[in-house]
Every structure is written in C-alpha cells, then in structure tokens.
Amino acid sequence: MNSLLATRAAEIRQEIRKVVVGQEAVVENTLIALLAGGHVILEGVPGLAKTLFARALAASLALNFKRIQFTPDLMPSDLVGTNVFQPGTQTFKFLPGPVFADILLADEINRTPPKTQSALLEAMEEHQVTVDGVSRPLPAHFFVIATQNPIEYEGTFPLPEAQTDRFLFKIKVGYPTPADELALLQQTPFAPGVGESIRPVASVDDLVAIRREIEAVTIEPGIYDYTLRLLSASRQSRHLLLGASPRAGRAWLRAARVLAALRERAFVTPDDIKELAYPVLRHRLVRQPETEIEGTPVERVIDQLLASVEVPR
C-alpha cells in the first residue's frame, strides 16, 4: 500500500499540472524542501511560471500564501510589519507584514538591499521576527520560495554566502520541453485562476503524519561517512574557494530522508545523496576566480566531486 507521503505527493503533482505544464523536477524538489523544513531559491528567466507554481503549491496544501515583490526601496518593516499608534486607545497596534504566511514568495530577492534581506534571515532561520524588541512567532509551516533572474544583475544586491547557506535548495527552472510548451500554447486563453482550479489535497494533519513517516527513515553509518567525505572533498577541491558547510551536510541528510520516504523506502541510499547534490550544493560552492574565467559551471564541479568520492557498498 502506498505511503501517505507518496499518495499526497502524487495528488499535489496532479493539481499543480492543472495550471503549470511540465517542471516535474521543480515540483518534486520544492516539495522535498518544504517537508525537510528548508527554503528554496528558484532561479530562472521571467515567464517560466515561478509565481504561478508557488500559488498552486500553497493552494494544493491549503496553506496561506503571500507574495512580496522585492525592490530597492523595500524596507524591513514592509516585510515583517510595524507598530502603528492608535489615537483612540493611545496604544500601539502591531500590523503584521506579509512574512506572516505559511508560504512566502520572495520575488526577485536580490533586488532589495542587504538591510531588508537580513530581516528575512531571522525569519528563515528562527521562524520568528523581532519588531521593537518583541519577538513574534511565524506559522509552523513557514516556507520561503525566493526567485532570482539569472541574467539581469544591474542594480541588484547578490545574496551573501551567509544567507544563501540558509536556503536548502537552489533549483534551476528551465524552459519547458517542446511538447510541454506546445501543450501550454494550446491551453484555453482565459483558463480559471489558481483559486478556482486547484483543490486542496493535503491537510495540516496530513503534513504532521507525513513528517512522522519521514522521521522513521533510517540512515546507516556508511551514508553519514559518504556525506562527510563529499563535504570534505568540496573543501579541498582546487576549483573551489569555499566548500560546503556543516549546515549543508545536515540539510542534505534531511532532504535525503524525505526523498527516501517519497520513494517509499525506509532507508537512505547513496543514490539519494547523489540525486540531491546539485540543488543542495550549487548555491553554496564558491568557485575559484580562474575556474569562473574558464567558464566551468558549478554543476561540472559537483560532478567531479561525486566522481572523486567512492560510493559505499
């Protein structure tokens, strides 16, 4: 019999397909990150349905969704909220910002200054925000989907390594296949919106039960050792100025447990670790200047790391 996670994941994919054509890997990896308690960066050129996908995911899970467009004039208070004086009662009332959502879409996160980016950092890491010295908890399922445009860097503020390391995955969103794009072009021009077409297929109770399934997945000592050797290899690579952090290793193993549960296995395999290497590492590895000049993509460096470390039997 299918596990609850596998059943709900199939239903979520089916719902998202109603509005987003293709992008199966994006859907799966984002769902893995959410269930692993991480956050994701979606990197892709405009027009690839990143916002539509985020809305559809939230709707399929019956979670509260907020979107904020990051711009150079965005202030931290625009994100987390502010205290407003009420003349009638002579008191201050807290007006929460869009960060108080289950799923927050941080659109073009690299277009806002570091001061506002750092306001999101506390929310991502500690699931709370602090306004005027008062800490306020965020929803239990708080999940950030940040987007970046990979070709327009003028007037942007690239995320520092300390913040990119807080994202579990960086997922590249590419163009659809010709068959998927043809299906997209043939869609009804005035199709119903997300709210009308997507039905919720998972409840909060389902998410709690799914997390219990994930916690039951075991990791053998050989898998820990394999992950450690990959982390060490990244720090010793001549192609890299900065390798993967211990935080990356812990996140990698959390995600691998979700992937194993999604495949209806009670244990993590080396293939789970290898499959997740690209989304886990591509935003954490800093290439040497000469490697960048040579045009060596970070994915090729990851391939070299995987090839250099013996897989446990």
N, C-alpha and C positions, 0 to 999 in steps of 0.2 A: 504494500500500500504506500502511496506517495506520502512524503512528509508534508507537514503543514507549510513549511517554507517553500518547497518545490511547487506545491499546489497554488499558493498565493502568488508566487513569482510568475508562474505561467498566466494566471489571471491578470496580473498587473501588466505584463507584456501585451496581452490581448487588448486591454483597454487603451494602452498608450498607442497601439497601432492604429486606432481609430482616427488619431489626429497627427501622428508622427510616422512617416513612412521610412522603413529601414532603421539604421542606427541601433541595431540589436546589441552590439558590444557596449555602446554608451549606456543603454538602459540597464544592462546587467551590472556593469561596473559601478554605476551610480547607486544602484540598489544594494550592492555589496558594501559600499562605503557607508551608506545610511545605517545598515544593520550592524556594521562594525563600530559605530559611534564616531565616525570621522566626518570630514568635509571634503568637497571636491572642487577642483578648478576645471571648467570646460573651456578648452581653447579651440577656437575656430573662427573663420571669417564670418561676416554678417550674412544673415539669410539662411542659416542651417537649422532653424527651429529650436535653438537652445532654450529660449524663453518659453516657447510652447511646450517643450518637453518637461521643463520644471513644473509648469502649471498642471500638466497632465499627470505627472507623478504624484503631486500633492493631492489632486482630486481622486486618484485611484486609491489612495491611502486614507482618504477623509481627514487630511491634515490641513491646518490653517496655513495659507500661503501669503507671503508678502514679497513685493519686488521693489527694489530701490535702484535708481539709475545713479551710478557714481559719477560725479562731475568735479571739476577743480574747485568749485565754490561750496561743495558739500561740507557741512560742519559735523563734528561728533554728535551734537545734540539732535541733528536731523536724523541720525541713525538710532541713537539709544533713547531719545526722549528728553524732556526738560521739565523743571518745576515752574508752574505758572501761578502768579499771585491772583487770588480770588478776593476782589474788594468786598464782596458781601460778607464773607466769613473772616476776612483779614488773615487768611491762611494760604499756604502754597499747596497746589494740587499737582501731582505728577501726571504728565501726559506721556504715555509710553510711545516710543518710536517704532518703526517697522521691524526692528530687531526682535520684538516680542512676537515671534511667529514660530510655527513648527518648522516650516521650510522657508528660508530666506534666499531669494535670488539677488545676489550682489552683482549687478550687471556692469561689466567693464570696470572691475575693481581697481585696475591700475590707472584709472583716470582721476582718482581722488588723492589728495595729499597724504603724506605719512601720518599726520595727526589723526585724521579720520580713519585711516587704515588700522591704526593702533587701537582705536575704540572697538573695532570689530574683533581684535585679537583677544581681549579679555573674554568677550562673549563666546568665542570659539573654544578657547582653552578651558575656561572655568564655568561655562554655562550660566554666567551672571553678568550684569553690568552694574557699574557704580556711578551714581549721579549725586553730586553734592554730598559725598561721603556715605551715602546709603546704598548698600548692595541689594540688588533685586534679582531673584532667580528667573531664568528663562524656562520655556516649556521643556518638559522631559525629553522630547524627541527633536530638540532644536538641531537643525541641519542646514549648513550653508552650501549653496551652489553658486560659486563665483564664475564669472565668464571673463575671458580675455580675447582680444583681437590680435592675432599673431603678426599682422602686417603693418599696423598703424601705431607707431611708437612716439610720434611727435606730440609733445605736451602731456606725456604720461609719466607716472611715478612707479617704476617697477617695484614689485614687492620684494622686500629684503629677505634674505635666507631665513631669518628667524621666524618670519611669518609664513613663507611658503612651506616650511617644515611642519606647520600646524595643519596643513591640508593632507589628508590621507592619500588622495589620488590626484594626479593631473591627467585628464582624459582628453585626447585629441578628437575633435569632431570633424570628420572629413566630408567631402561631397558624397552624395548618395550614388549608388551604382546606377548604370543606365536604366536597368529595369525598374529600380525604385523611383528614379526621377521621372520615368515615363508614367508610372502609377500616380505620382504626385501631380503631374501636369494634367492627368485625366480626372482628378478629383473634382467634385462639384464646386464651382467658384464660390458659392455662398453657403458652404457647409456649416453646420451648427458649431458653436463655440465649445470650448473645453467643458464649461459648466453643464451644457445640455447633452453632450455626447459621452462623457466619461462617468461611469458609475463607480462608487467606492466598493472595493472588493476585499479590503482588509480593515479590521478594527484595531483600536488600541490594545484590546485583549489579545488579538492575533499577534501583534508585534511583541508583546510580553512573552507569549508562548513560543514564538519563533526564536527569541533570544535564549530561551531555555534550551531549545534544540541545539543552538549554536554552542552554548556553554558545555554541552555534553560531548562535543567533538574533541578527540584526544590528539595530542601532539607527542610523537615519540622523540626520545633524546637525539636520534640521528637527524631529525628535522631541525631541532634547535641548533645543532652543530653545523648543519649545512647553511642555515641562515646566517649564523655568526661568521662562517668562512666567506660568504658572499659580502657581508658588511666589511670585513677586514680587507678583502680584495679591492673594494671600492676606495678604501682609504690609502691603499698602496699603489693604485694604478698611476702610471706615468702620464696618462691622459687627463687626470683629474686634479684640480686644485683643492676640491673639497669633496669628500666621500659622504656616505650615508651615516646618519646619526643613530645612536641607540634608540631614540624615539621612532625612527624609521623602522628599525627592526621589530619593535613591539607592535607597531601599526601593521607591518607586513604580516606578522603571525595572526593578528586579529582578523585581518581580511582573509587570510588563507583558511581559517576555521569557518568563516561564512561561506566561502567558495566550496569547501568540502561538504558542508551541510546542504548547500544548494544542489550539489551533485548527488545528494542522498548517501553520503559516506559518513562514517563515524570517526574518521581519522584523516589527518592531513598528509598529503603525499608531496614528494619533491616537485612533481608537475604543477601542483597548486602554487608553490613558491615561485616557480619559473614563469607561470602564466601571469602572475601579478607583478612581476619585476618591473615592467615598463610603466604602468600607472603609479607604482609606489616610488620609483627612483628618478623618473625623468625630470622632475622639478626640484629634486634635492641634490643632484650631482652638478658640481660646477666644473666645467671643462677648463683645461689649461689654455692660455691665450693662443698658443701655436696650434692646438687641436681645433679651436674655433676657426682660426685663419685657414686651416686646411679644409674646412667645411665638413668635418666629421660630425654627423648628428649624434646626439646623446644616445639615441636608440642603438647605434652601432657600438658605442662604448659599453652599453649594457649587454649586448650580445657577446662582446669579448669577455666581460666579467663572468657571464654564465658559462662560457666555454672554458674558462680558466679554472673553475672550481669543480672538483669531482662530485658527481651525484651519488648520494648514499644508496646502497643496495637494499 
